[in-house]
């Protein structure tokens, strides 16, 4: 039996299934604490005491998650801190208090208040919906704290296993040990979920959104193929260890290049200087995207120019003499920044985010650009490039370029993440020095498919010919203008897709550092003409599945 889902990574793994215990809290009788469970509906005899008990559980959960964040780095740290902030959210506490005052028990009040917020996040779609899974995880942790129940533990096994679950929160994924977990298979979730981000960062092959996942039983041998998004539930032959992906003869740290010697710089996507150091150790040839909004988390006031200068200088010093692309604050949408306030929006993914929000808070942007320029001057051999997010037209590109150059930034670029910028690539690229294509958002906006919604998950695929044609158009505009064009995002980490991107005319690729070796090996196996042939076949296909198939043939 072969099952299908959304693959993350390029590896394959074969081994026994171990199922993650259901994460829904249960009472002493084993009944779920929700719905009609008596423990959840019993009114509190003393609302004041019940509120104090519930508040203490929320605070304990926030502290526990914050402690776990301190033990992690990079994306895992960021996502766990976000969960910690959810548990301490004053608006959620106010909602819980109101429900307790109206007669609910503390645990029911938590489940109902967090549940209402989950529905609101899912209704907004986009990246906001990705937080609903993490919010549910926080609610369950609070209820377990209130009832004295332990958190469900990961399976205990002397041998490595394939983890199967209904879904994974960021906290669950952060606890996974690549030495024990061969692969991940989930019923829910998608390729851009927080769990998917962490699975890729840990080099664990994963297949998300497999409807029949929970039909797999403990001990059953399965073959998980992340590259093709498939699970063979009855493989004809198997071993007890994962099937390792092929590597190039040139080794994992050779510069990126095709078989006929055409250079393709392979850059890393990072969130902080620690990430940059790890990327350098994995052979990154520079940094293709620094998410600057992650450098100063949990701030009520904007960091000073001096603070920012010191942090950026440390980052630049990690890659002396190599390019480092820093994206200015990409706030709004699912990434609220408290010192960049905005009004609530019904659809934040299409609202005031990226450069749109920065134009409302120009002094904050001016300070960031000043700090970046000073850091470039302070670093002995820095090659700083600065880029703006969510640009939709040439006027925005021109405005940002002028502001950045007045601040002293030498290389200025913009992100192409929406179809309008791709269709107007010649005009958008004219006032800047380079552009970078963000495939995650470009795919979502091109295909009108919420990338967190399983019902349209099959459309959230960068292999779709419509997305490929937009990428090709931007690459042509860059070549005609003599300006660099790069691609950053999950798509560039797919070894087969990376070959097609090079064939489309994209000269550099940025990805999570753990994907560098696989992409480098894939490029080294083809000539530029072969890559162009694959790209032509993919462009002529009628669907994402057909494009993927003909490109891999």
VEXDREN-2710 file (C-alpha; in Angstrom, 1 decimal):
% VEXDREN-2710
k/r/px/py/pz
1/UNK/0.0/0.0/0.0
2/UNK/1.4/3.4/-1.0
3/UNK/0.3/6.5/0.8
4/UNK/0.9/10.1/-0.4
5/UNK/1.5/13.4/1.3
6/UNK/3.8/16.5/1.2
7/UNK/7.4/15.6/1.4
8/UNK/10.0/17.7/3.3
9/UNK/13.6/17.1/2.6
10/UNK/15.2/14.7/0.0
11/UNK/16.0/11.7/2.1
12/UNK/14.4/8.2/2.4
13/UNK/14.2/6.2/5.5
14/UNK/13.1/2.6/6.2
15/UNK/12.2/1.3/9.7
16/UNK/9.5/0.3/12.2
17/UNK/6.6/2.6/13.0
18/UNK/6.3/4.1/16.5
19/UNK/3.2/6.1/17.1
20/UNK/3.1/9.3/19.2
21/UNK/0.5/9.1/21.9
22/UNK/-2.5/11.4/21.3
23/UNK/-1.8/14.8/22.7
24/UNK/-5.4/15.6/23.9
25/UNK/-5.4/15.7/27.7
26/UNK/-7.6/13.0/29.3
27/UNK/-9.1/12.7/32.8
28/UNK/-8.5/9.8/35.2
29/UNK/-11.0/7.7/33.3
30/UNK/-9.2/8.1/30.1
31/UNK/-11.9/10.4/28.6
32/UNK/-10.8/13.5/26.6
33/UNK/-10.9/16.8/28.6
34/UNK/-13.1/18.6/26.0
35/UNK/-16.6/18.4/24.7
36/UNK/-18.8/16.5/27.1
37/UNK/-16.1/15.4/29.5
38/UNK/-17.4/16.0/33.1
39/UNK/-14.1/17.2/34.5
40/UNK/-14.1/20.0/32.0
41/UNK/-17.7/21.2/32.6
42/UNK/-17.8/21.1/36.4
43/UNK/-18.3/24.7/37.5
44/UNK/-15.8/26.1/39.9
45/UNK/-17.1/26.5/43.4
46/UNK/-14.8/29.4/44.1
47/UNK/-14.2/31.4/40.9
48/UNK/-11.5/33.5/42.5
49/UNK/-9.5/30.5/43.6
50/UNK/-10.1/28.8/40.2
51/UNK/-8.7/31.9/38.4
52/UNK/-5.6/31.9/40.6
53/UNK/-5.1/28.2/39.9
54/UNK/-5.5/28.7/36.1
55/UNK/-3.3/31.8/36.1
56/UNK/-0.5/29.8/37.9
57/UNK/-0.8/27.0/35.3
58/UNK/-0.5/29.5/32.4
59/UNK/2.6/31.1/34.0
60/UNK/4.2/27.7/34.7
61/UNK/3.6/26.6/31.1
62/UNK/5.1/29.9/29.8
63/UNK/8.1/29.5/32.0
64/UNK/8.6/25.8/30.9
65/UNK/8.4/26.7/27.2
66/UNK/10.8/29.6/27.7
67/UNK/13.3/27.3/29.5
68/UNK/13.0/24.8/26.6
69/UNK/13.6/27.7/24.2
70/UNK/16.8/28.6/26.0
71/UNK/18.1/25.1/25.4
72/UNK/17.6/25.4/21.6
73/UNK/19.0/27.6/18.9
74/UNK/17.9/28.9/15.6
75/UNK/14.3/28.2/14.4
76/UNK/13.6/25.9/17.3
77/UNK/14.4/28.6/19.8
78/UNK/12.3/31.1/18.0
79/UNK/9.2/28.9/17.7
80/UNK/9.4/27.8/21.4
81/UNK/9.6/31.4/22.5
82/UNK/6.5/32.1/20.4
83/UNK/4.7/29.4/22.2
84/UNK/5.8/30.8/25.5
85/UNK/4.4/34.2/24.6
86/UNK/1.1/32.5/23.7
87/UNK/0.8/31.1/27.2
88/UNK/1.5/34.6/28.6
89/UNK/-0.8/36.5/26.3
90/UNK/-2.8/39.0/28.3
91/UNK/-5.8/39.0/26.0
92/UNK/-6.1/35.2/26.3
93/UNK/-5.9/35.5/30.1
94/UNK/-8.7/38.1/30.1
95/UNK/-10.8/35.7/28.0
96/UNK/-10.1/32.8/30.4
97/UNK/-11.0/35.0/33.4
98/UNK/-14.3/36.1/31.8
99/UNK/-15.2/32.4/31.1
100/UNK/-14.4/31.4/34.7
101/UNK/-16.4/34.3/36.0
102/UNK/-19.3/33.1/33.9
103/UNK/-19.2/29.6/35.5
104/UNK/-16.7/27.5/33.5
105/UNK/-14.0/25.5/35.2
106/UNK/-10.5/26.6/34.7
107/UNK/-9.5/23.9/32.3
108/UNK/-12.7/24.3/30.2
109/UNK/-12.1/28.1/30.1
110/UNK/-8.6/27.5/28.8
111/UNK/-9.8/25.1/26.1
112/UNK/-12.6/27.4/25.0
113/UNK/-10.6/30.6/25.0
114/UNK/-7.7/29.1/23.1
115/UNK/-10.1/27.3/20.8
116/UNK/-11.8/30.5/19.9
117/UNK/-8.4/32.1/19.1
118/UNK/-7.5/29.0/17.0
119/UNK/-10.6/29.4/14.9
120/UNK/-9.7/33.1/14.3
121/UNK/-6.2/32.2/13.2
122/UNK/-7.4/29.5/10.8
123/UNK/-9.9/31.9/9.4
124/UNK/-7.1/34.4/8.6
125/UNK/-5.2/31.7/6.7
126/UNK/-1.7/32.0/5.5
127/UNK/1.1/32.0/8.1
128/UNK/-1.3/33.0/10.8
129/UNK/-3.1/29.6/10.4
130/UNK/0.2/27.8/11.0
131/UNK/0.1/29.1/14.6
132/UNK/-3.2/27.3/15.3
133/UNK/-1.4/23.9/15.9
134/UNK/1.1/25.5/18.3
135/UNK/-1.8/27.3/20.1
136/UNK/-3.6/24.0/20.6
137/UNK/-0.4/22.5/22.0
138/UNK/-0.1/25.4/24.5
139/UNK/-3.7/24.9/25.7
140/UNK/-3.1/21.1/26.2
141/UNK/0.0/21.8/28.2
142/UNK/-1.8/24.2/30.4
143/UNK/-4.6/21.7/31.1
144/UNK/-2.2/19.0/31.8
145/UNK/-0.4/21.2/34.3
146/UNK/-3.8/21.9/36.0
147/UNK/-4.7/18.2/36.2
148/UNK/-1.2/17.0/37.1
149/UNK/-0.9/14.9/34.0
150/UNK/2.5/14.4/32.4
151/UNK/3.2/15.5/28.8
152/UNK/3.0/12.6/26.3
153/UNK/6.5/11.3/25.8
154/UNK/8.1/10.4/22.6
155/UNK/8.1/6.7/21.9
156/UNK/10.7/4.7/23.8
157/UNK/12.7/2.4/21.5
158/UNK/16.1/0.8/21.5
159/UNK/16.2/1.0/17.7
160/UNK/15.7/4.0/15.5
161/UNK/12.1/4.4/14.3
162/UNK/9.7/6.2/12.0
163/UNK/7.5/8.5/14.0
164/UNK/3.8/8.6/13.1
165/UNK/1.5/11.2/14.6
166/UNK/-1.8/13.0/13.9
167/UNK/0.2/16.3/13.9
168/UNK/3.3/17.8/15.5
169/UNK/3.6/21.1/17.3
170/UNK/6.8/23.1/17.3
171/UNK/7.5/21.9/20.8
172/UNK/7.1/18.3/19.8
173/UNK/9.4/18.7/16.7
174/UNK/12.0/20.6/18.7
175/UNK/12.4/17.5/21.0
176/UNK/13.1/15.1/18.2
177/UNK/16.5/13.4/18.1
178/UNK/17.7/12.7/14.6
179/UNK/19.7/9.7/15.9
180/UNK/16.5/8.1/17.0
181/UNK/13.9/9.4/14.6
182/UNK/14.5/8.1/11.1
183/UNK/11.5/9.9/9.5
184/UNK/8.3/11.7/10.4
185/UNK/4.8/10.9/9.0
186/UNK/1.8/12.9/10.0
187/UNK/-1.9/13.0/9.1
188/UNK/-2.2/16.7/9.3
189/UNK/0.1/19.7/8.6
190/UNK/1.9/20.8/5.4
191/UNK/5.4/21.4/4.0
192/UNK/5.6/25.0/5.4
193/UNK/4.3/24.2/8.9
194/UNK/6.5/24.9/11.9
195/UNK/7.1/21.1/12.4
196/UNK/8.3/20.9/8.8
197/UNK/10.7/23.7/9.3
198/UNK/12.3/22.0/12.3
199/UNK/12.3/18.6/10.5
200/UNK/14.3/20.0/7.6
201/UNK/16.6/21.9/10.0
202/UNK/17.4/18.5/11.7
203/UNK/17.8/16.7/8.4
204/UNK/14.9/14.3/9.2
205/UNK/12.9/13.2/6.1
206/UNK/9.2/13.9/6.6
207/UNK/5.9/13.4/4.9
208/UNK/3.1/15.6/6.1
209/UNK/-0.6/15.6/5.3
210/UNK/-1.0/11.8/4.8
211/UNK/-4.7/11.1/5.4
212/UNK/-4.2/7.4/6.2
213/UNK/-1.2/8.0/8.5
214/UNK/-3.0/6.8/11.7
215/UNK/-3.8/3.5/10.0
216/UNK/-0.1/2.6/10.3
217/UNK/0.5/0.4/13.4
218/UNK/3.4/0.1/15.9
219/UNK/6.1/-2.1/14.6
220/UNK/5.0/-2.0/11.0
221/UNK/7.9/-1.6/8.6
222/UNK/7.5/1.4/6.2
223/UNK/9.6/3.2/3.7
224/UNK/9.3/7.0/3.9
225/UNK/10.4/8.8/0.7
226/UNK/10.5/12.6/1.4
227/UNK/11.7/13.5/-2.1
228/UNK/8.5/12.0/-3.7
229/UNK/6.2/12.6/-0.7
230/UNK/5.2/8.9/-0.4
231/UNK/5.1/6.2/2.2
232/UNK/5.3/2.5/1.2
233/UNK/3.4/0.7/3.9
234/UNK/4.5/-2.7/2.7
235/UNK/8.0/-2.5/1.1
236/UNK/9.3/-5.6/-0.6
237/UNK/12.7/-5.3/1.0
238/UNK/14.2/-3.3/3.8
239/UNK/17.1/-2.7/6.1
240/UNK/17.2/-1.5/9.7
241/UNK/18.7/1.9/8.9
242/UNK/17.8/4.8/6.7
243/UNK/18.6/4.8/3.0
244/UNK/21.2/7.6/2.7
245/UNK/20.9/10.1/-0.2
246/UNK/23.7/10.1/-2.7
247/UNK/26.6/12.6/-2.3
248/UNK/28.8/14.1/-5.0
249/UNK/32.3/12.8/-5.5
250/UNK/33.5/16.4/-4.9
251/UNK/32.4/16.2/-1.3
252/UNK/30.0/18.2/0.7
253/UNK/32.0/21.4/0.9
254/UNK/33.0/21.9/-2.7
255/UNK/31.6/25.2/-4.3
256/UNK/28.3/24.8/-6.0
257/UNK/28.6/24.1/-9.7
258/UNK/27.2/22.1/-12.6
259/UNK/29.0/19.1/-14.1
260/UNK/30.5/21.4/-16.8
261/UNK/31.8/23.9/-14.3
262/UNK/29.2/26.6/-14.3
263/UNK/29.3/28.2/-10.8
264/UNK/26.1/28.3/-8.8
265/UNK/26.8/29.9/-5.4
266/UNK/24.9/28.1/-2.6
267/UNK/24.0/30.4/0.2
268/UNK/22.4/29.9/3.6
269/UNK/19.2/31.2/5.2
270/UNK/19.8/32.2/8.8
271/UNK/18.2/33.9/11.7
272/UNK/21.0/34.9/14.0
273/UNK/24.9/34.9/14.2
274/UNK/24.8/31.4/15.7
275/UNK/22.9/30.1/12.7
276/UNK/25.5/31.8/10.5
277/UNK/28.3/30.1/12.2
278/UNK/26.7/26.7/11.7
279/UNK/26.0/27.5/8.1
280/UNK/29.7/28.3/7.5
281/UNK/30.6/25.0/9.1
282/UNK/28.3/23.2/6.6
283/UNK/30.0/24.8/3.6
284/UNK/27.7/27.8/2.9
285/UNK/29.3/30.2/0.4
286/UNK/27.6/33.2/2.0
287/UNK/24.3/34.1/3.4
288/UNK/21.3/34.6/1.1
289/UNK/18.8/35.7/3.7
290/UNK/19.1/37.0/7.2
291/UNK/15.7/37.3/8.8
292/UNK/16.5/40.4/10.8
293/UNK/13.2/40.4/12.7
294/UNK/14.5/37.4/14.6
295/UNK/17.6/39.2/15.9
296/UNK/15.8/41.2/18.5
297/UNK/12.8/39.1/19.8
298/UNK/10.5/40.1/22.6
299/UNK/11.1/43.8/22.4
300/UNK/8.6/46.4/23.3
301/UNK/10.8/49.2/22.0
302/UNK/12.9/49.2/18.9
303/UNK/16.6/48.4/19.5
304/UNK/19.0/51.3/19.3
305/UNK/21.3/51.9/16.4
306/UNK/24.3/50.9/18.5
307/UNK/22.6/47.6/19.5
308/UNK/21.8/46.8/16.0
309/UNK/25.2/47.8/14.7
310/UNK/27.0/45.4/17.1
311/UNK/24.7/42.5/16.2
312/UNK/25.0/43.0/12.5
313/UNK/28.8/43.4/12.7
314/UNK/29.0/40.0/14.5
315/UNK/27.0/38.5/11.7
316/UNK/29.1/39.9/8.9
317/UNK/32.3/38.8/10.6
318/UNK/31.1/35.2/10.3
319/UNK/31.5/35.4/6.5
320/UNK/34.5/37.6/5.8
321/UNK/34.8/38.5/2.2
322/UNK/31.5/36.8/1.2
323/UNK/28.1/38.2/0.5
324/UNK/25.5/38.5/3.3
325/UNK/22.0/39.5/2.4
326/UNK/20.0/41.1/5.3
327/UNK/16.3/41.5/4.9
328/UNK/15.0/44.5/6.7
329/UNK/12.2/43.9/9.2
330/UNK/9.5/41.7/7.7
331/UNK/6.8/42.5/10.2
332/UNK/3.0/42.2/10.0
333/UNK/1.0/39.2/8.9
334/UNK/1.9/36.4/11.3
335/UNK/5.0/38.2/12.6
336/UNK/3.8/40.9/14.9
337/UNK/6.5/43.3/16.2
338/UNK/5.3/45.2/19.2
339/UNK/7.2/48.4/18.3
340/UNK/5.6/48.4/14.8
341/UNK/1.9/48.6/15.9
342/UNK/-0.9/48.1/13.4
343/UNK/-4.6/47.6/13.5
344/UNK/-6.2/44.1/13.5
345/UNK/-6.8/42.9/10.0
346/UNK/-9.3/40.3/8.7
347/UNK/-6.7/38.9/6.3
348/UNK/-3.2/39.8/7.4
349/UNK/-1.5/37.9/4.6
350/UNK/-2.9/40.5/2.2
351/UNK/-2.7/43.4/4.6
352/UNK/-0.1/45.8/6.0
353/UNK/3.1/43.8/6.1
354/UNK/6.6/44.0/4.9
355/UNK/7.5/47.3/3.2
356/UNK/3.9/48.5/3.5
357/UNK/4.2/48.5/7.3
358/UNK/7.8/49.9/7.3
359/UNK/6.6/53.0/5.3
360/UNK/4.2/53.7/8.2
361/UNK/7.2/53.5/10.6
362/UNK/9.9/55.1/8.5
363/UNK/12.1/56.2/11.5
364/UNK/12.5/52.5/12.6
365/UNK/13.5/51.6/9.1
366/UNK/16.0/54.5/8.9
367/UNK/17.6/53.4/12.1
368/UNK/18.0/49.8/10.8
369/UNK/19.5/51.0/7.5
370/UNK/21.9/53.3/9.4
371/UNK/23.0/50.4/11.7
372/UNK/23.5/48.1/8.7
373/UNK/25.7/50.7/6.9
374/UNK/27.8/51.2/10.0
375/UNK/28.2/47.5/10.5
376/UNK/29.4/47.1/6.9
377/UNK/31.9/49.9/7.5
378/UNK/33.1/48.4/10.8
379/UNK/33.6/44.9/9.4
380/UNK/37.0/44.4/7.7
381/UNK/35.9/42.7/4.6
382/UNK/32.1/42.7/4.6
383/UNK/30.0/42.4/1.5
384/UNK/26.6/43.5/2.8
385/UNK/23.5/43.4/0.6
386/UNK/20.2/44.7/2.0
387/UNK/16.8/43.7/0.7
388/UNK/13.2/44.8/1.3
389/UNK/10.2/42.4/1.7
390/UNK/6.8/42.2/0.0
391/UNK/7.5/44.7/-2.8
392/UNK/4.6/44.9/-5.2
393/UNK/5.6/47.6/-7.7
394/UNK/8.5/49.7/-9.0
395/UNK/7.5/52.8/-6.9
396/UNK/8.1/50.8/-3.7
397/UNK/11.5/49.5/-5.0
398/UNK/12.5/53.1/-6.0
399/UNK/11.5/54.5/-2.6
400/UNK/13.4/51.8/-0.6
401/UNK/16.5/52.0/-2.8
402/UNK/16.7/55.8/-2.4
403/UNK/16.3/55.6/1.4
404/UNK/18.9/52.8/1.8
405/UNK/21.5/54.5/-0.3
406/UNK/21.1/57.8/1.6
407/UNK/21.8/55.7/4.8
408/UNK/25.0/54.5/3.2
409/UNK/24.0/51.0/2.1
410/UNK/25.9/50.1/-1.1
411/UNK/23.9/47.1/-2.5
412/UNK/20.2/47.4/-2.4
413/UNK/17.6/44.8/-3.5
414/UNK/14.0/43.8/-3.2
415/UNK/12.1/40.5/-2.7
416/UNK/9.8/39.2/-5.4
417/UNK/7.1/37.4/-3.5
418/UNK/3.9/38.5/-5.2
419/UNK/2.8/38.0/-8.9
420/UNK/2.7/41.7/-9.6
421/UNK/6.4/42.2/-8.8
422/UNK/7.2/39.2/-11.0
423/UNK/5.1/40.4/-13.9
424/UNK/6.7/43.8/-13.7
425/UNK/10.2/42.5/-13.1
426/UNK/11.9/44.8/-15.6
427/UNK/10.5/47.9/-13.9
428/UNK/11.0/46.6/-10.3
429/UNK/14.6/45.6/-10.9
430/UNK/15.5/48.9/-12.6
431/UNK/16.1/51.0/-9.4
432/UNK/17.9/48.3/-7.4
433/UNK/21.0/46.2/-7.6
434/UNK/19.6/42.7/-7.3
435/UNK/16.4/40.8/-6.5
436/UNK/15.6/37.6/-4.6
437/UNK/12.6/35.4/-5.3
438/UNK/10.7/34.2/-2.2
439/UNK/9.1/31.0/-3.5
440/UNK/6.9/30.2/-0.4
441/UNK/4.8/33.4/-0.7
442/UNK/5.1/33.6/-4.5
443/UNK/3.5/30.1/-4.8
444/UNK/0.8/30.9/-2.2
445/UNK/-0.3/34.2/-3.9
446/UNK/0.0/32.9/-7.5
447/UNK/-2.2/29.8/-6.9
448/UNK/-4.5/31.5/-4.3
449/UNK/-3.9/28.5/-2.0
450/UNK/-3.5/29.0/1.7
451/UNK/-0.3/27.1/2.4
452/UNK/-1.5/25.9/5.8
453/UNK/-4.8/24.5/4.6
454/UNK/-4.7/20.8/3.8
455/UNK/-7.8/21.0/1.5
456/UNK/-5.7/23.0/-1.0
457/UNK/-2.3/21.6/-0.1
458/UNK/-1.9/20.0/-3.5
459/UNK/-1.9/23.5/-5.0
460/UNK/0.8/24.8/-2.7
461/UNK/3.5/23.5/-5.0
462/UNK/6.4/25.6/-6.5
463/UNK/6.6/23.0/-9.3
464/UNK/3.4/24.5/-10.8
465/UNK/4.2/25.8/-14.3
466/UNK/2.5/29.1/-13.4
467/UNK/5.1/29.6/-10.7
468/UNK/7.9/28.4/-12.9
469/UNK/7.0/30.9/-15.6
470/UNK/7.0/33.8/-13.1
471/UNK/10.5/32.7/-11.9
472/UNK/11.7/32.4/-15.5
473/UNK/10.5/35.9/-16.3
474/UNK/12.3/37.4/-13.3
475/UNK/15.5/35.6/-14.2
476/UNK/15.3/36.9/-17.8
477/UNK/14.7/40.5/-16.5
478/UNK/17.7/40.2/-14.3
479/UNK/19.9/38.8/-17.0
480/UNK/18.8/41.6/-19.4
481/UNK/19.7/44.2/-16.8
482/UNK/22.9/42.6/-15.8
483/UNK/21.7/42.3/-12.2
484/UNK/21.8/39.2/-9.9
485/UNK/18.7/37.2/-9.3
486/UNK/18.5/34.6/-6.5
487/UNK/15.9/32.2/-5.1
488/UNK/15.4/31.7/-1.4
489/UNK/12.9/29.4/0.3
490/UNK/12.0/25.8/0.8
491/UNK/11.9/25.2/-2.9
492/UNK/15.6/25.9/-3.4
493/UNK/16.4/23.1/-0.9
494/UNK/14.8/20.5/-3.1
495/UNK/17.7/19.0/-5.1
496/UNK/15.6/18.4/-8.2
497/UNK/13.9/21.7/-8.1
498/UNK/17.3/23.4/-7.7
499/UNK/18.4/22.0/-11.0
500/UNK/15.3/23.4/-12.7
501/UNK/15.9/26.8/-11.1
502/UNK/19.4/26.9/-12.6
503/UNK/17.9/25.8/-15.9
504/UNK/15.5/28.7/-15.7
505/UNK/18.4/31.1/-15.4
506/UNK/18.6/31.6/-11.6
507/UNK/22.4/32.0/-10.9
508/UNK/22.4/31.6/-7.0
509/UNK/20.3/29.6/-4.5
510/UNK/19.6/30.1/-0.8
511/UNK/18.4/27.4/1.5
512/UNK/18.5/25.9/5.0
513/UNK/22.1/24.9/5.7
514/UNK/21.4/21.2/6.1
515/UNK/20.2/21.0/2.5
516/UNK/23.5/22.4/1.0
517/UNK/25.2/19.0/0.5
518/UNK/22.2/17.4/-1.3
519/UNK/21.7/20.4/-3.6
520/UNK/25.4/20.6/-4.3
521/UNK/25.5/16.9/-5.3
522/UNK/22.4/17.3/-7.5
523/UNK/23.9/20.2/-9.5
524/UNK/27.2/18.4/-9.9
525/UNK/25.4/15.6/-11.7
526/UNK/24.1/17.7/-14.6
527/UNK/25.4/20.1/-17.2
528/UNK/23.9/23.5/-17.7
529/UNK/22.4/22.3/-21.0
530/UNK/20.8/19.4/-19.2
531/UNK/19.4/21.7/-16.5
532/UNK/17.9/23.9/-19.2
533/UNK/16.3/20.9/-20.9
534/UNK/14.7/19.9/-17.6
535/UNK/13.5/23.4/-17.1
536/UNK/12.0/23.6/-20.7
537/UNK/10.1/20.3/-20.1
538/UNK/8.8/21.5/-16.7
539/UNK/7.6/24.8/-18.2
540/UNK/5.7/23.0/-20.9
541/UNK/3.9/20.7/-18.4
542/UNK/0.2/21.2/-17.5
543/UNK/0.4/20.7/-13.8
544/UNK/2.9/20.6/-10.9
545/UNK/2.9/16.8/-10.8
546/UNK/3.6/16.6/-14.6
547/UNK/6.4/19.2/-14.3
548/UNK/8.0/17.3/-11.5
549/UNK/7.7/14.0/-13.4
550/UNK/9.2/15.3/-16.7
551/UNK/12.0/17.2/-14.9
552/UNK/13.0/14.0/-13.1
553/UNK/12.8/11.8/-16.1
END
